[in-house]
Amino acid sequence: MTEIPSELFYTKEHEWIRQESDGSCVIGITNHAQDSLGDVTFVEMPAVGQVFEKGAVFGVVESVKAASDLYMPLTGEVTETNEELNDSPEQVNSDPYTGGWMIRIKPSDSINTKELLDAESYASEIG
């Protein structure tokens, strides 16, 4: 059984989103995604201050098997990146929901959770 934390929102492209109390959102890839990729060897992340539209590619995860684009689940500005992934990209494999987070954004609009998947819907999506 793949771990799917109930407090997060998900996309069909296998990103997760955690809303923080300050209004920011933390984004990473799901346990299912990291498991499919295999051992992550590099994470290419955007620069702080970059603004992305929902659905735009904001980075790349490279593994021993493949390279996979990362898709922005919400329109917003990058306010922080997980610098630890530069030296320890394997955190995406070992701890995808906490230590393996990728970026923090300031969403440009209120978050429409109807456009995202809850844990149950995501579980159905990955079968």
N, C-alpha and C positions, 0 to 999 in steps of 0.2 A: 504494500500500500504506500503510495506516494504521499509525503507530507504536504498538506495544504492548509496552512493556518487560516482559521475562520475570520480573523480580524482584518485580513488584507483583501484588496480587490485585485482582479486579474484581467489579462487580455488574452485573446485567442492566439496572439503571437508569443505567449508564455512569459510576459513581464508581470511582476507584481507591483502594487502601489500601496504604500502605507501613509495615511493621512496623519500628520502630526498636529499637536495642539496649537502650534503657532501658525497653522495654515499651510505650511510647506508640505511637500510630499517626497517620500523616499522611494526610489525605484530600483529594482533588481530583476534577476531572472528566477524563474521557479525551480524547484527541486526537479521537476519533470524535465525542464529544459537542460539543466546542467547534467542530468543523468544521460540524456540523449546525446549531448555533446561529447561526453567523456572528459578526460583530464584537461581542464582549462589551463592554457599556457600563457595567455596574454589577454588583457582587456583594454581596448582603445576607447577612451572616454572623451567627451567634449570639454572645451575650456569653460571655466566659470564665466558667467556673463552671456554665454550664447543663448539665443532664444530659438525654440523649436516649435513648429506646429504639430498638433496631434497627428500621429501616423508617420512623421518624418524619421529617418534613420539618425540616431544620435550617437552611435558607436558600434563597435564590433567586438564579439567575443571569439577568440581563437582557441581551438583545442587541438589535441593530437589527431582528431578525426576530421574537423571541418572549421570553417569560419562562418559565423552567423551574425547577421545584422541585428542591432538592437533598435526597437521602434518606440518612439515617444508615445506613451499612452494618454498624455494630456498636453495641451498647449501651455508652454511656460518657459521661464528663464532658469538656467542652471545656476544654483547658488553654491553648490559644493560637490566635489567628487571624492570618492573613496580612494585616497592616495595610497592606502595600504595595499590595494590590488596591484600597484606597479611592481612591488617586490614580492607579493604573495597572492598571485592570481588564483591559486588553488583554494583560497577561501570561498570562492564561488561554488566549488564542489563540496567542501566540508561544511559550510554554514551559509547557504544561499539566502536565508531570510534575515540574518543579523550581520555577521561579520563580512558577508559577501555582497552587501548592498553596493550599488554603483554610483548613483547620483541623487542629489537632493534638488528639487526644483521649487520655484515659487510659481504656482499656477496662475495664468492670466485671467481665468474666469473661475467661478465657483465650480466645483467638481460635480459633474453629472454622473452619479454612480449608476444610473440606468444604462449608460453606455459601456459599463465595465461588468465583469463577471464576479459574482460572489463565489465563495469557496465551493459550494454545492454545484453551481453551474460550471465552474472550471473543472471540477472532478468529472462531470458528465462529458465535457469537451475533450478531455484526454482519454476518456474511455476506461 
